[in-house]
Amino acid sequence: MLRRAERDRRDGAALLDDGSARLLLALAARRLIQAVLVSEQGFAALRQAVRAAAVPAANPLRAGLLGLQELAEASEAAPAVPGADGRFAGQAAVSSDQAAALRRMIEQSLAGFEVAPQGDAPAGREAPLRPEPAPRPEPGAEPGPDPGPDPGPDPGPVVRVAKASRAQAAPAQRQAEPRLFQAPGAGGTMIAPAAAGPVGAAPFWSLMDRWAVDDAQALRLIGHAGGLTKKGTRPRFRLAGAEASRFRLLQQIDADLGSASLRPAEWLRAPAAEAGPLGGRSPLEHIAEAGEAGAREVHRMLLQEVLRRSMG
Protein backbone atom coordinates (compact mmCIF):
# COMPACT_ATOMS: atom_id res chain seq x y z
CA MET A 1 0.00 0.00 0.00
CA LEU A 2 2.85 2.39 0.75
CA ARG A 3 4.50 1.58 -2.56
CA ARG A 4 1.27 2.33 -4.42
CA ALA A 5 0.95 5.59 -2.50
CA GLU A 6 4.47 6.59 -3.54
CA ARG A 7 3.82 5.65 -7.20
CA ASP A 8 0.61 7.69 -7.24
CA ARG A 9 2.40 10.64 -5.64
CA ARG A 10 5.25 10.48 -8.13
CA ASP A 11 2.93 10.12 -11.10
CA GLY A 12 0.68 12.93 -9.89
CA ALA A 13 3.68 15.23 -9.50
CA ALA A 14 4.59 14.55 -13.15
CA LEU A 15 1.18 15.53 -14.56
CA LEU A 16 0.63 19.01 -15.95
CA ASP A 17 -3.18 18.86 -15.74
CA ASP A 18 -4.14 20.21 -12.29
CA GLY A 19 -7.30 18.12 -11.98
CA SER A 20 -5.69 14.80 -12.83
CA ALA A 21 -2.64 15.60 -10.69
CA ARG A 22 -4.85 16.44 -7.69
CA LEU A 23 -6.73 13.19 -8.04
CA LEU A 24 -3.58 11.06 -8.10
CA LEU A 25 -2.09 12.92 -5.14
CA ALA A 26 -5.40 12.51 -3.30
CA LEU A 27 -5.30 8.76 -3.96
CA ALA A 28 -1.73 8.69 -2.62
CA ALA A 29 -2.83 10.46 0.58
CA ARG A 30 -5.76 8.09 0.97
CA ARG A 31 -3.61 4.98 0.55
CA LEU A 32 -1.01 6.36 2.97
CA ILE A 33 -3.59 6.92 5.71
CA GLN A 34 -5.15 3.52 5.03
CA ALA A 35 -1.75 1.78 5.26
CA VAL A 36 -1.10 3.31 8.68
CA LEU A 37 -4.61 2.34 9.83
CA VAL A 38 -3.97 -1.26 8.71
CA SER A 39 -0.83 -1.33 10.86
CA GLU A 40 -2.94 -0.21 13.81
CA GLN A 41 -6.16 -2.18 13.28
CA GLY A 42 -5.31 -5.00 10.91
CA PHE A 43 -7.10 -5.59 7.63
CA ALA A 44 -10.42 -4.69 9.20
CA ALA A 45 -9.35 -1.09 8.51
CA LEU A 46 -9.88 -1.73 4.80
CA ARG A 47 -13.63 -2.01 5.40
CA GLN A 48 -13.85 1.27 7.30
CA ALA A 49 -13.79 4.93 6.35
CA VAL A 50 -10.30 6.28 5.72
CA ARG A 51 -9.94 8.85 8.49
CA ALA A 52 -6.62 10.05 9.91
CA ALA A 53 -8.38 10.87 13.20
CA ALA A 54 -8.68 7.11 13.79
CA VAL A 55 -4.88 6.84 14.08
CA PRO A 56 -3.98 6.72 17.81
CA ALA A 57 -2.42 9.83 19.33
CA ALA A 58 0.65 7.76 20.29
CA ASN A 59 1.53 7.23 16.61
CA PRO A 60 4.15 9.82 15.57
CA LEU A 61 2.64 9.99 12.08
CA ARG A 62 -0.80 11.13 13.28
CA ALA A 63 -0.24 14.89 13.20
CA GLY A 64 1.07 14.80 9.65
CA LEU A 65 -1.72 12.49 8.48
CA LEU A 66 -4.36 14.81 9.91
CA GLY A 67 -2.93 17.53 7.71
CA LEU A 68 -3.50 15.30 4.65
CA GLN A 69 -7.11 14.36 5.47
CA GLU A 70 -8.63 17.09 3.31
CA LEU A 71 -6.51 16.06 0.33
CA ALA A 72 -7.42 12.39 0.82
CA GLU A 73 -11.12 13.28 0.79
CA ALA A 74 -10.69 14.86 -2.65
CA SER A 75 -10.47 11.35 -4.11
CA GLU A 76 -13.97 10.61 -2.82
CA ALA A 77 -15.49 13.75 -4.36
CA ALA A 78 -13.84 13.32 -7.77
CA PRO A 79 -15.86 12.25 -10.84
CA ALA A 80 -15.90 8.52 -11.52
CA VAL A 81 -14.53 8.87 -15.06
CA PRO A 82 -12.49 11.54 -16.86
CA GLY A 83 -13.91 13.82 -19.52
CA ALA A 84 -13.72 13.24 -23.26
CA ASP A 85 -10.20 14.67 -23.32
CA GLY A 86 -9.02 12.25 -20.64
CA ARG A 87 -8.72 14.95 -17.99
CA PHE A 88 -10.44 15.39 -14.65
CA ALA A 89 -11.61 18.98 -14.88
CA GLY A 90 -12.90 21.10 -12.02
CA GLN A 91 -10.25 19.99 -9.53
CA ALA A 92 -8.16 22.68 -7.85
CA ALA A 93 -4.38 22.44 -8.03
CA VAL A 94 -2.54 20.97 -5.05
CA SER A 95 -0.41 23.59 -3.33
CA SER A 96 3.35 23.14 -3.19
CA ASP A 97 3.18 22.98 0.62
CA GLN A 98 0.59 20.22 0.51
CA ALA A 99 2.54 18.26 -2.10
CA ALA A 100 5.70 18.59 0.00
CA ALA A 101 3.84 17.43 3.12
CA LEU A 102 2.53 14.38 1.26
CA ARG A 103 5.99 13.48 0.05
CA ARG A 104 7.47 13.95 3.52
CA MET A 105 4.84 11.74 5.18
CA ILE A 106 5.24 8.97 2.60
CA GLU A 107 9.02 9.04 3.03
CA GLN A 108 8.70 8.88 6.82
CA SER A 109 6.23 5.99 6.54
CA LEU A 110 8.51 4.07 4.17
CA ALA A 111 11.38 4.56 6.60
CA GLY A 112 9.34 3.75 9.69
CA PHE A 113 7.93 0.51 8.29
CA GLU A 114 11.23 -0.27 6.52
CA VAL A 115 9.67 -0.54 3.07
CA ALA A 116 11.81 -0.19 -0.07
CA PRO A 117 9.90 1.95 -2.61
CA GLN A 118 10.78 -0.49 -5.41
CA GLY A 119 10.36 -4.25 -5.64
CA ASP A 120 8.00 -6.51 -3.73
CA ALA A 121 9.91 -7.34 -0.55
CA PRO A 122 7.76 -7.36 2.60
CA ALA A 123 7.91 -4.54 5.11
CA GLY A 124 10.65 -4.86 7.68
CA ARG A 125 8.19 -3.74 10.35
CA GLU A 126 4.44 -4.39 10.63
CA ALA A 127 3.79 -3.28 14.20
CA PRO A 128 2.30 0.19 14.82
CA LEU A 129 4.86 2.96 14.99
CA ARG A 130 5.60 4.38 18.43
CA PRO A 131 8.32 6.77 19.62
CA GLU A 132 11.28 5.07 21.25
CA PRO A 133 11.08 5.76 25.02
CA ALA A 134 14.04 7.56 26.52
CA PRO A 135 16.11 5.24 28.78
CA ARG A 136 15.78 6.00 32.49
CA PRO A 137 19.05 6.28 34.43
CA GLU A 138 19.73 3.69 37.11
CA PRO A 139 19.30 4.93 40.71
CA GLY A 140 22.60 6.31 41.98
CA ALA A 141 24.30 5.89 38.65
CA GLU A 142 27.25 8.13 37.84
CA PRO A 143 26.84 10.67 35.03
CA GLY A 144 27.73 9.22 31.70
CA PRO A 145 30.72 10.25 29.57
CA ASP A 146 30.74 13.42 27.53
CA PRO A 147 28.49 12.70 24.50
CA GLY A 148 30.90 14.53 22.23
CA PRO A 149 30.00 17.00 19.45
CA ASP A 150 26.37 17.81 18.65
CA PRO A 151 25.14 15.08 16.23
CA GLY A 152 22.90 17.59 14.39
CA PRO A 153 19.11 17.98 14.15
CA ASP A 154 16.87 15.18 15.33
CA PRO A 155 15.62 13.28 12.25
CA GLY A 156 12.19 12.85 13.85
CA PRO A 157 10.42 10.14 15.84
CA VAL A 158 9.53 8.02 12.83
CA VAL A 159 13.12 7.75 11.64
CA ARG A 160 14.28 7.08 15.23
CA VAL A 161 11.87 4.13 15.39
CA ALA A 162 13.20 2.81 12.07
CA LYS A 163 16.83 3.15 13.20
CA ALA A 164 16.13 1.39 16.50
CA SER A 165 14.41 -1.47 14.66
CA ARG A 166 17.30 -1.84 12.19
CA ALA A 167 19.85 -1.80 15.01
CA GLN A 168 18.21 -4.93 16.45
CA ALA A 169 18.36 -6.83 13.15
CA ALA A 170 20.84 -9.65 12.59
CA PRO A 171 24.13 -8.62 10.89
CA ALA A 172 23.26 -10.62 7.74
CA GLN A 173 19.92 -8.84 7.48
CA ARG A 174 21.54 -5.42 7.88
CA GLN A 175 23.97 -6.15 5.05
CA ALA A 176 21.04 -6.88 2.69
CA GLU A 177 19.26 -3.60 3.39
CA PRO A 178 19.13 -0.94 0.67
CA ARG A 179 21.41 2.07 1.11
CA LEU A 180 19.66 4.95 2.86
CA PHE A 181 20.31 8.65 2.86
CA GLN A 182 18.82 11.73 4.45
CA ALA A 183 16.83 13.75 1.92
CA PRO A 184 17.62 17.46 2.41
CA GLY A 185 14.59 19.25 3.79
CA ALA A 186 12.42 16.15 3.50
CA GLY A 187 12.35 15.24 7.17
CA GLY A 188 12.69 11.52 6.48
CA THR A 189 14.88 8.79 5.06
CA MET A 190 14.48 7.39 1.59
CA ILE A 191 16.16 4.93 -0.78
CA ALA A 192 19.11 6.35 -2.64
CA PRO A 193 18.20 6.92 -6.31
CA ALA A 194 20.04 5.45 -9.24
CA ALA A 195 23.07 7.33 -10.40
CA ALA A 196 22.36 10.00 -13.01
CA GLY A 197 25.58 9.37 -14.98
CA PRO A 198 26.19 7.28 -18.10
CA VAL A 199 24.65 3.81 -18.32
CA GLY A 200 25.74 0.75 -20.23
CA ALA A 201 23.94 -0.39 -23.36
CA ALA A 202 22.97 -3.76 -21.86
CA PRO A 203 19.90 -2.52 -19.90
CA PHE A 204 18.82 -0.48 -22.95
CA TRP A 205 18.91 -3.50 -25.26
CA SER A 206 17.19 -5.61 -22.62
CA LEU A 207 14.31 -3.12 -22.54
CA MET A 208 14.11 -3.03 -26.35
CA ASP A 209 13.98 -6.83 -26.47
CA ARG A 210 11.14 -6.81 -23.96
CA TRP A 211 9.28 -4.28 -26.11
CA ALA A 212 10.08 -6.32 -29.25
CA VAL A 213 11.58 -3.25 -30.97
CA ASP A 214 13.96 -3.87 -33.88
CA ASP A 215 17.52 -2.63 -33.49
CA ALA A 216 17.35 0.29 -35.93
CA GLN A 217 14.17 1.72 -34.43
CA ALA A 218 15.57 1.20 -30.92
CA LEU A 219 18.48 3.50 -31.69
CA ARG A 220 16.07 6.11 -33.08
CA LEU A 221 14.16 6.08 -29.79
CA ILE A 222 17.20 7.43 -27.92
CA GLY A 223 18.48 9.57 -30.79
CA HIS A 224 21.66 7.53 -31.32
CA ALA A 225 23.21 8.88 -34.52
CA GLY A 226 25.70 6.10 -35.11
CA GLY A 227 23.24 3.51 -36.38
CA LEU A 228 24.01 -0.19 -36.65
CA THR A 229 27.48 -1.54 -37.38
CA LYS A 230 28.58 -2.26 -40.96
CA LYS A 231 27.60 -5.86 -40.35
CA GLY A 232 24.11 -4.77 -39.31
CA THR A 233 24.65 -5.73 -35.68
CA ARG A 234 24.10 -3.80 -32.46
CA PRO A 235 26.83 -1.24 -31.71
CA ARG A 236 28.69 -1.21 -28.43
CA PHE A 237 28.34 2.13 -26.67
CA ARG A 238 27.46 3.80 -23.39
CA LEU A 239 24.43 6.06 -23.05
CA ALA A 240 25.29 9.52 -21.75
CA GLY A 241 23.82 13.01 -21.89
CA ALA A 242 20.65 13.28 -23.96
CA GLU A 243 20.69 9.56 -24.81
CA ALA A 244 20.79 8.56 -21.14
CA SER A 245 18.08 11.10 -20.29
CA ARG A 246 15.77 9.72 -22.97
CA PHE A 247 16.50 6.14 -21.91
CA ARG A 248 15.43 6.95 -18.34
CA LEU A 249 12.15 8.28 -19.74
CA LEU A 250 11.71 4.98 -21.57
CA GLN A 251 12.29 3.17 -18.27
CA GLN A 252 9.58 5.31 -16.63
CA ILE A 253 7.22 4.47 -19.46
CA ASP A 254 8.01 0.77 -18.99
CA ALA A 255 7.33 1.00 -15.23
CA ASP A 256 3.97 2.72 -15.85
CA LEU A 257 3.01 0.11 -18.43
CA GLY A 258 3.51 -2.46 -15.70
CA SER A 259 1.47 -0.40 -13.21
CA ALA A 260 -1.41 -0.25 -15.69
CA SER A 261 -1.06 -3.98 -16.55
CA LEU A 262 -0.60 -3.11 -20.24
CA ARG A 263 1.34 -5.19 -22.75
CA PRO A 264 4.18 -3.01 -24.07
CA ALA A 265 4.41 -4.66 -27.50
CA GLU A 266 0.72 -3.93 -28.12
CA TRP A 267 0.17 -0.56 -26.42
CA LEU A 268 3.28 1.08 -27.83
CA ARG A 269 2.28 0.16 -31.40
CA ALA A 270 -1.41 1.05 -31.25
CA PRO A 271 -2.22 4.22 -33.29
CA ALA A 272 -3.41 7.08 -31.07
CA ALA A 273 -6.44 9.26 -31.78
CA GLU A 274 -5.95 11.73 -34.64
CA ALA A 275 -7.16 14.61 -32.46
CA GLY A 276 -4.87 13.72 -29.56
CA PRO A 277 -1.35 14.95 -28.80
CA LEU A 278 0.23 12.11 -30.78
CA GLY A 279 -1.64 13.06 -33.97
CA GLY A 280 -2.61 9.49 -34.85
CA ARG A 281 0.91 8.11 -34.48
CA SER A 282 1.71 5.16 -32.28
CA PRO A 283 3.68 5.92 -29.09
CA LEU A 284 6.82 4.34 -30.58
CA GLU A 285 6.52 6.43 -33.76
CA HIS A 286 5.92 9.59 -31.76
CA ILE A 287 9.00 9.07 -29.57
CA ALA A 288 11.18 8.30 -32.59
CA GLU A 289 10.00 11.43 -34.45
CA ALA A 290 9.63 13.96 -31.60
CA GLY A 291 12.59 12.89 -29.47
CA GLU A 292 12.63 13.62 -25.72
CA ALA A 293 9.57 15.89 -25.98
CA GLY A 294 7.70 13.02 -27.62
CA ALA A 295 8.78 10.61 -24.88
CA ARG A 296 7.50 13.03 -22.22
CA GLU A 297 4.19 13.37 -24.08
CA VAL A 298 3.80 9.58 -24.23
CA HIS A 299 4.69 9.38 -20.53
CA ARG A 300 1.98 11.91 -19.64
CA MET A 301 -0.56 10.09 -21.80
CA LEU A 302 0.32 6.81 -20.10
CA LEU A 303 -0.05 8.41 -16.66
CA GLN A 304 -3.60 9.36 -17.64
CA GLU A 305 -4.22 5.70 -18.42
CA VAL A 306 -2.75 4.65 -15.06
CA LEU A 307 -5.05 7.16 -13.41
CA ARG A 308 -8.14 5.85 -15.16
CA ARG A 309 -7.30 2.30 -14.12
CA SER A 310 -6.62 3.42 -10.52
CA MET A 311 -10.11 4.92 -10.41
CA GLY A 312 -11.54 1.61 -11.65
C-alpha positions as CSV (number, residue, x, y, z in Angstrom):
1,M,0.0,0.0,0.0
2,L,2.8,2.4,0.8
3,R,4.5,1.6,-2.6
4,R,1.3,2.3,-4.4
5,A,0.9,5.6,-2.5
6,E,4.5,6.6,-3.5
7,R,3.8,5.6,-7.2
8,D,0.6,7.7,-7.2
9,R,2.4,10.6,-5.6
10,R,5.3,10.5,-8.1
11,D,2.9,10.1,-11.1
12,G,0.7,12.9,-9.9
13,A,3.7,15.2,-9.5
14,A,4.6,14.5,-13.2
15,L,1.2,15.5,-14.6
16,L,0.6,19.0,-16.0
17,D,-3.2,18.9,-15.7
18,D,-4.1,20.2,-12.3
19,G,-7.3,18.1,-12.0
20,S,-5.7,14.8,-12.8
21,A,-2.6,15.6,-10.7
22,R,-4.8,16.4,-7.7
23,L,-6.7,13.2,-8.0
24,L,-3.6,11.1,-8.1
25,L,-2.1,12.9,-5.1
26,A,-5.4,12.5,-3.3
27,L,-5.3,8.8,-4.0
28,A,-1.7,8.7,-2.6
29,A,-2.8,10.5,0.6
30,R,-5.8,8.1,1.0
31,R,-3.6,5.0,0.6
32,L,-1.0,6.4,3.0
33,I,-3.6,6.9,5.7
34,Q,-5.1,3.5,5.0
35,A,-1.8,1.8,5.3
36,V,-1.1,3.3,8.7
37,L,-4.6,2.3,9.8
38,V,-4.0,-1.3,8.7
39,S,-0.8,-1.3,10.9
40,E,-2.9,-0.2,13.8
41,Q,-6.2,-2.2,13.3
42,G,-5.3,-5.0,10.9
43,F,-7.1,-5.6,7.6
44,A,-10.4,-4.7,9.2
45,A,-9.3,-1.1,8.5
46,L,-9.9,-1.7,4.8
47,R,-13.6,-2.0,5.4
48,Q,-13.8,1.3,7.3
49,A,-13.8,4.9,6.4
50,V,-10.3,6.3,5.7
51,R,-9.9,8.9,8.5
52,A,-6.6,10.0,9.9
53,A,-8.4,10.9,13.2
54,A,-8.7,7.1,13.8
55,V,-4.9,6.8,14.1
56,P,-4.0,6.7,17.8
57,A,-2.4,9.8,19.3
58,A,0.7,7.8,20.3
59,N,1.5,7.2,16.6
60,P,4.2,9.8,15.6
61,L,2.6,10.0,12.1
62,R,-0.8,11.1,13.3
63,A,-0.2,14.9,13.2
64,G,1.1,14.8,9.6
65,L,-1.7,12.5,8.5
66,L,-4.4,14.8,9.9
67,G,-2.9,17.5,7.7
68,L,-3.5,15.3,4.7
69,Q,-7.1,14.4,5.5
70,E,-8.6,17.1,3.3
71,L,-6.5,16.1,0.3
72,A,-7.4,12.4,0.8
73,E,-11.1,13.3,0.8
74,A,-10.7,14.9,-2.7
75,S,-10.5,11.4,-4.1
76,E,-14.0,10.6,-2.8
77,A,-15.5,13.8,-4.4
78,A,-13.8,13.3,-7.8
79,P,-15.9,12.3,-10.8
80,A,-15.9,8.5,-11.5
81,V,-14.5,8.9,-15.1
82,P,-12.5,11.5,-16.9
83,G,-13.9,13.8,-19.5
84,A,-13.7,13.2,-23.3
85,D,-10.2,14.7,-23.3
86,G,-9.0,12.2,-20.6
87,R,-8.7,15.0,-18.0
88,F,-10.4,15.4,-14.6
89,A,-11.6,19.0,-14.9
90,G,-12.9,21.1,-12.0
91,Q,-10.2,20.0,-9.5
92,A,-8.2,22.7,-7.8
93,A,-4.4,22.4,-8.0
94,V,-2.5,21.0,-5.0
95,S,-0.4,23.6,-3.3
96,S,3.3,23.1,-3.2
97,D,3.2,23.0,0.6
98,Q,0.6,20.2,0.5
99,A,2.5,18.3,-2.1
100,A,5.7,18.6,0.0
101,A,3.8,17.4,3.1
102,L,2.5,14.4,1.3
103,R,6.0,13.5,0.1
104,R,7.5,14.0,3.5
105,M,4.8,11.7,5.2
106,I,5.2,9.0,2.6
107,E,9.0,9.0,3.0
108,Q,8.7,8.9,6.8
109,S,6.2,6.0,6.5
110,L,8.5,4.1,4.2
111,A,11.4,4.6,6.6
112,G,9.3,3.8,9.7
113,F,7.9,0.5,8.3
114,E,11.2,-0.3,6.5
115,V,9.7,-0.5,3.1
116,A,11.8,-0.2,-0.1
117,P,9.9,1.9,-2.6
118,Q,10.8,-0.5,-5.4
119,G,10.4,-4.3,-5.6
120,D,8.0,-6.5,-3.7
121,A,9.9,-7.3,-0.5
122,P,7.8,-7.4,2.6
123,A,7.9,-4.5,5.1
124,G,10.6,-4.9,7.7
125,R,8.2,-3.7,10.4
126,E,4.4,-4.4,10.6
127,A,3.8,-3.3,14.2
128,P,2.3,0.2,14.8
129,L,4.9,3.0,15.0
130,R,5.6,4.4,18.4
131,P,8.3,6.8,19.6
132,E,11.3,5.1,21.3
133,P,11.1,5.8,25.0
134,A,14.0,7.6,26.5
135,P,16.1,5.2,28.8
136,R,15.8,6.0,32.5
137,P,19.0,6.3,34.4
138,E,19.7,3.7,37.1
139,P,19.3,4.9,40.7
140,G,22.6,6.3,42.0
141,A,24.3,5.9,38.6
142,E,27.3,8.1,37.8
143,P,26.8,10.7,35.0
144,G,27.7,9.2,31.7
145,P,30.7,10.2,29.6
146,D,30.7,13.4,27.5
147,P,28.5,12.7,24.5
148,G,30.9,14.5,22.2
149,P,30.0,17.0,19.4
150,D,26.4,17.8,18.6
151,P,25.1,15.1,16.2
152,G,22.9,17.6,14.4
153,P,19.1,18.0,14.2
154,D,16.9,15.2,15.3
155,P,15.6,13.3,12.3
156,G,12.2,12.8,13.8
157,P,10.4,10.1,15.8
158,V,9.5,8.0,12.8
159,V,13.1,7.7,11.6
160,R,14.3,7.1,15.2
161,V,11.9,4.1,15.4
162,A,13.2,2.8,12.1
163,K,16.8,3.1,13.2
164,A,16.1,1.4,16.5
165,S,14.4,-1.5,14.7
166,R,17.3,-1.8,12.2
167,A,19.9,-1.8,15.0
168,Q,18.2,-4.9,16.4
169,A,18.4,-6.8,13.2
170,A,20.8,-9.7,12.6
171,P,24.1,-8.6,10.9
172,A,23.3,-10.6,7.7
173,Q,19.9,-8.8,7.5
174,R,21.5,-5.4,7.9
175,Q,24.0,-6.1,5.1
176,A,21.0,-6.9,2.7
177,E,19.3,-3.6,3.4
178,P,19.1,-0.9,0.7
179,R,21.4,2.1,1.1
180,L,19.7,5.0,2.9
181,F,20.3,8.6,2.9
182,Q,18.8,11.7,4.4
183,A,16.8,13.8,1.9
184,P,17.6,17.5,2.4
185,G,14.6,19.3,3.8
186,A,12.4,16.2,3.5
187,G,12.4,15.2,7.2
188,G,12.7,11.5,6.5
189,T,14.9,8.8,5.1
190,M,14.5,7.4,1.6
191,I,16.2,4.9,-0.8
192,A,19.1,6.4,-2.6
193,P,18.2,6.9,-6.3
194,A,20.0,5.4,-9.2
195,A,23.1,7.3,-10.4
196,A,22.4,10.0,-13.0
197,G,25.6,9.4,-15.0
198,P,26.2,7.3,-18.1
199,V,24.6,3.8,-18.3
200,G,25.7,0.7,-20.2
201,A,23.9,-0.4,-23.4
202,A,23.0,-3.8,-21.9
203,P,19.9,-2.5,-19.9
204,F,18.8,-0.5,-22.9
205,W,18.9,-3.5,-25.3
206,S,17.2,-5.6,-22.6
207,L,14.3,-3.1,-22.5
208,M,14.1,-3.0,-26.3
209,D,14.0,-6.8,-26.5
210,R,11.1,-6.8,-24.0
211,W,9.3,-4.3,-26.1
212,A,10.1,-6.3,-29.2
213,V,11.6,-3.3,-31.0
214,D,14.0,-3.9,-33.9
215,D,17.5,-2.6,-33.5
216,A,17.4,0.3,-35.9
217,Q,14.2,1.7,-34.4
218,A,15.6,1.2,-30.9
219,L,18.5,3.5,-31.7
220,R,16.1,6.1,-33.1
221,L,14.2,6.1,-29.8
222,I,17.2,7.4,-27.9
223,G,18.5,9.6,-30.8
224,H,21.7,7.5,-31.3
225,A,23.2,8.9,-34.5
226,G,25.7,6.1,-35.1
227,G,23.2,3.5,-36.4
228,L,24.0,-0.2,-36.6
229,T,27.5,-1.5,-37.4
230,K,28.6,-2.3,-41.0
231,K,27.6,-5.9,-40.4
232,G,24.1,-4.8,-39.3
233,T,24.6,-5.7,-35.7
234,R,24.1,-3.8,-32.5
235,P,26.8,-1.2,-31.7
236,R,28.7,-1.2,-28.4
237,F,28.3,2.1,-26.7
238,R,27.5,3.8,-23.4
239,L,24.4,6.1,-23.1
240,A,25.3,9.5,-21.8
241,G,23.8,13.0,-21.9
242,A,20.6,13.3,-24.0
243,E,20.7,9.6,-24.8
244,A,20.8,8.6,-21.1
245,S,18.1,11.1,-20.3
246,R,15.8,9.7,-23.0
247,F,16.5,6.1,-21.9
248,R,15.4,7.0,-18.3
249,L,12.2,8.3,-19.7
250,L,11.7,5.0,-21.6
251,Q,12.3,3.2,-18.3
252,Q,9.6,5.3,-16.6
253,I,7.2,4.5,-19.5
254,D,8.0,0.8,-19.0
255,A,7.3,1.0,-15.2
256,D,4.0,2.7,-15.9
257,L,3.0,0.1,-18.4
258,G,3.5,-2.5,-15.7
259,S,1.5,-0.4,-13.2
260,A,-1.4,-0.3,-15.7
261,S,-1.1,-4.0,-16.6
262,L,-0.6,-3.1,-20.2
263,R,1.3,-5.2,-22.8
264,P,4.2,-3.0,-24.1
265,A,4.4,-4.7,-27.5
266,E,0.7,-3.9,-28.1
267,W,0.2,-0.6,-26.4
268,L,3.3,1.1,-27.8
269,R,2.3,0.2,-31.4
270,A,-1.4,1.0,-31.2
271,P,-2.2,4.2,-33.3
272,A,-3.4,7.1,-31.1
273,A,-6.4,9.3,-31.8
274,E,-6.0,11.7,-34.6
275,A,-7.2,14.6,-32.5
276,G,-4.9,13.7,-29.6
277,P,-1.4,14.9,-28.8
278,L,0.2,12.1,-30.8
279,G,-1.6,13.1,-34.0
280,G,-2.6,9.5,-34.9
281,R,0.9,8.1,-34.5
282,S,1.7,5.2,-32.3
283,P,3.7,5.9,-29.1
284,L,6.8,4.3,-30.6
285,E,6.5,6.4,-33.8
286,H,5.9,9.6,-31.8
287,I,9.0,9.1,-29.6
288,A,11.2,8.3,-32.6
289,E,10.0,11.4,-34.4
290,A,9.6,14.0,-31.6
291,G,12.6,12.9,-29.5
292,E,12.6,13.6,-25.7
293,A,9.6,15.9,-26.0
294,G,7.7,13.0,-27.6
295,A,8.8,10.6,-24.9
296,R,7.5,13.0,-22.2
297,E,4.2,13.4,-24.1
298,V,3.8,9.6,-24.2
299,H,4.7,9.4,-20.5
300,R,2.0,11.9,-19.6
301,M,-0.6,10.1,-21.8
302,L,0.3,6.8,-20.1
303,L,0.0,8.4,-16.7
304,Q,-3.6,9.4,-17.6
305,E,-4.2,5.7,-18.4
306,V,-2.8,4.6,-15.1
307,L,-5.1,7.2,-13.4
308,R,-8.1,5.8,-15.2
309,R,-7.3,2.3,-14.1
310,S,-6.6,3.4,-10.5
311,M,-10.1,4.9,-10.4
312,G,-11.5,1.6,-11.6
